[in-house]
Amino acid sequence: MAANKKSRKEKVIEVLNKARSMELFAIHQYMNQHYSLDDQDYGELAANMKLIAIDEMRHAENFAERIKQLGGEPTAQKDGSVKTGQTVPAIYEGDVDLEDNTIECYNQFIKVCEEEGDNVTARLFERIIDEEQAHLNYYENTAGHIKTLGDTYLAKIAGTPSDTGPSKGFVTGTGADA
């Protein structure tokens, strides 16, 4: 019976580490985009990108904490290569795909957790999916505005501040203690 329980935990740790590597990639990608948007003087877009990256940092940490609770070792490897030098429209189109894929994967990971009898981890994925959905909605809306309004929309944002203040997240809007 103990071997069966160990095997079940290992399957959950495996999906948690896959999710963590996805989050680590998103952090790198979104921070690169934050710097790019800030350099182009699209402060409002840059600020939101940074806040979303901070949310992803919290997700990566949540997954690491759960992995440690289960007796595993959190991965430090990111899943994928960061795309640099993207146009503003390409940033948002790509991020829509990234968030949509993340939600799809996490829904599959919930099934693994449920099959292995780990409802705690399944609930963690459910909570994080809610936040990823908020990111997806923001990226879809922004991509839609850029597609529909183009340079008019971007001109409205040019010159806006990019300072996000203390460590907040996009979804929580609260400090790091949240």
C-alpha positions as CSV (number, residue, x, y, z in Angstrom):
1,M,0.0,0.0,0.0
2,A,2.9,2.4,0.8
3,A,4.4,1.9,-2.7
4,N,1.0,2.7,-4.2
5,K,0.7,5.9,-2.2
6,K,4.3,6.9,-3.2
7,S,3.5,6.3,-6.8
8,R,0.4,8.4,-6.6
9,K,2.3,11.3,-5.0
10,E,5.0,11.0,-7.7
11,K,2.4,11.5,-10.4
12,V,1.0,14.6,-8.7
13,I,4.6,16.0,-8.2
14,E,5.2,15.4,-11.9
15,V,2.3,17.6,-13.0
16,L,3.1,20.2,-10.3
17,N,6.7,20.4,-11.7
18,K,5.4,20.6,-15.2
19,A,3.1,23.5,-14.1
20,R,6.0,25.1,-12.2
21,S,8.2,25.0,-15.4
22,M,5.4,26.6,-17.4
23,E,5.1,29.4,-14.8
24,L,8.8,29.9,-14.8
25,F,8.7,30.3,-18.6
26,A,5.8,32.8,-18.3
27,I,7.7,34.9,-15.7
28,H,10.7,35.2,-18.1
29,Q,8.5,35.8,-21.1
30,Y,6.3,38.4,-19.5
31,M,9.2,40.3,-17.8
32,N,11.0,40.4,-21.2
33,Q,7.8,41.9,-22.6
34,H,7.5,44.3,-19.7
35,Y,10.9,45.7,-20.5
36,S,10.2,45.9,-24.2
37,L,6.9,47.7,-23.7
38,D,8.5,50.1,-21.2
39,D,11.3,50.8,-23.6
40,Q,8.7,51.7,-26.3
41,D,7.0,54.1,-23.8
42,Y,3.8,52.0,-23.4
43,G,3.9,52.4,-19.6
44,E,0.3,51.2,-18.9
45,L,0.9,48.0,-20.9
46,A,4.3,47.5,-19.3
47,A,2.9,47.9,-15.8
48,N,0.2,45.4,-16.3
49,M,2.6,42.9,-17.9
50,K,4.8,43.2,-14.8
51,L,1.9,42.7,-12.5
52,I,0.9,39.5,-14.4
53,A,4.5,38.3,-14.2
54,I,4.3,38.8,-10.4
55,D,1.1,36.7,-10.3
56,E,3.0,34.0,-12.2
57,M,5.9,34.2,-9.7
58,R,3.3,33.6,-6.9
59,H,1.9,30.6,-8.9
60,A,5.4,29.1,-9.3
61,E,6.0,29.5,-5.6
62,N,2.6,27.9,-4.7
63,F,3.5,24.9,-6.9
64,A,7.0,24.7,-5.2
65,E,5.4,24.8,-1.8
66,R,3.0,22.0,-2.6
67,I,5.8,19.9,-4.2
68,K,7.8,20.2,-1.0
69,Q,4.7,19.3,1.1
70,L,4.5,16.1,-1.0
71,G,8.1,15.3,-0.5
72,G,9.3,16.3,-3.9
73,E,11.9,18.7,-5.3
74,P,10.7,21.7,-7.2
75,T,12.1,22.2,-10.7
76,A,14.1,25.3,-11.5
77,Q,13.9,24.7,-15.3
78,K,11.6,26.9,-17.4
79,D,9.5,25.3,-20.1
80,G,10.5,27.0,-23.4
81,S,12.6,29.8,-24.9
82,V,11.7,33.4,-24.4
83,K,10.7,35.2,-27.6
84,T,12.4,38.6,-27.8
85,G,11.9,41.6,-30.2
86,Q,8.2,41.0,-30.6
87,T,5.9,43.7,-32.0
88,V,3.2,44.9,-29.7
89,P,0.5,43.1,-31.5
90,A,2.5,39.9,-31.5
91,I,3.1,40.1,-27.7
92,Y,-0.6,40.0,-27.0
93,E,-1.5,37.4,-29.6
94,G,1.2,35.1,-28.3
95,D,0.2,35.7,-24.7
96,V,-3.4,34.8,-25.5
97,D,-2.1,31.5,-26.8
98,L,0.2,31.0,-23.8
99,E,-2.6,31.6,-21.2
100,D,-5.1,29.5,-23.2
101,N,-2.6,26.6,-23.3
102,T,-1.9,27.0,-19.6
103,I,-5.6,26.8,-18.7
104,E,-6.0,23.7,-20.9
105,C,-3.0,22.0,-19.3
106,Y,-4.0,22.8,-15.8
107,N,-7.5,21.4,-16.4
108,Q,-5.7,18.1,-17.5
109,F,-3.5,18.3,-14.4
110,I,-6.6,18.6,-12.2
111,K,-7.8,15.2,-13.7
112,V,-4.5,13.6,-12.7
113,C,-4.8,15.0,-9.2
114,E,-8.3,13.7,-8.8
115,E,-7.4,10.3,-10.2
116,E,-4.6,10.1,-7.7
117,G,-6.9,11.2,-4.8
118,D,-5.2,14.6,-4.2
119,N,-8.0,17.1,-3.9
120,V,-5.8,19.7,-2.2
121,T,-3.6,20.0,-5.3
122,A,-6.7,19.9,-7.6
123,R,-8.1,22.9,-5.7
124,L,-4.7,24.7,-6.0
125,F,-4.9,24.2,-9.8
126,E,-8.6,25.4,-9.8
127,R,-7.6,28.6,-7.9
128,I,-4.7,29.3,-10.2
129,I,-6.9,28.6,-13.3
130,D,-9.2,31.4,-12.1
131,E,-6.2,33.8,-12.1
132,E,-4.9,32.6,-15.5
133,Q,-8.4,33.2,-16.9
134,A,-8.2,36.8,-15.7
135,H,-4.8,37.1,-17.5
136,L,-6.3,35.6,-20.6
137,N,-9.3,38.0,-20.6
138,Y,-6.9,40.9,-20.3
139,Y,-4.7,39.7,-23.1
140,E,-7.7,39.0,-25.3
141,N,-9.2,42.4,-24.7
142,T,-5.9,44.2,-25.3
143,A,-5.2,42.2,-28.4
144,G,-8.7,43.1,-29.6
145,H,-8.2,46.8,-29.0
146,I,-4.9,46.7,-30.8
147,K,-6.4,44.8,-33.8
148,T,-9.5,47.1,-34.0
149,L,-8.0,50.4,-33.2
150,G,-4.3,49.9,-34.0
151,D,-2.1,52.9,-33.7
152,T,-4.9,55.0,-32.3
153,Y,-5.1,52.7,-29.2
154,L,-1.3,52.6,-28.8
155,A,-1.0,56.4,-29.1
156,K,-3.5,56.7,-26.3
157,I,-1.2,54.6,-24.1
158,A,2.1,56.1,-25.2
159,G,3.7,58.0,-22.4
160,T,1.7,56.5,-19.6
161,P,3.6,55.6,-16.4
162,S,4.9,52.1,-15.9
163,D,5.6,52.2,-12.2
164,T,3.6,49.5,-10.3
165,G,4.6,50.6,-6.8
166,P,5.3,47.9,-4.2
167,S,5.2,44.2,-5.2
168,K,1.6,43.7,-6.3
169,G,0.0,41.2,-8.5
170,F,-2.4,41.8,-11.4
171,V,-5.2,39.6,-10.0
172,T,-4.8,40.3,-6.3
173,G,-3.8,43.9,-6.5
174,T,-2.3,43.5,-3.1
175,G,1.2,43.5,-1.7
176,A,3.5,40.5,-1.4
177,D,1.9,39.4,1.9
178,A,-1.4,38.5,0.2
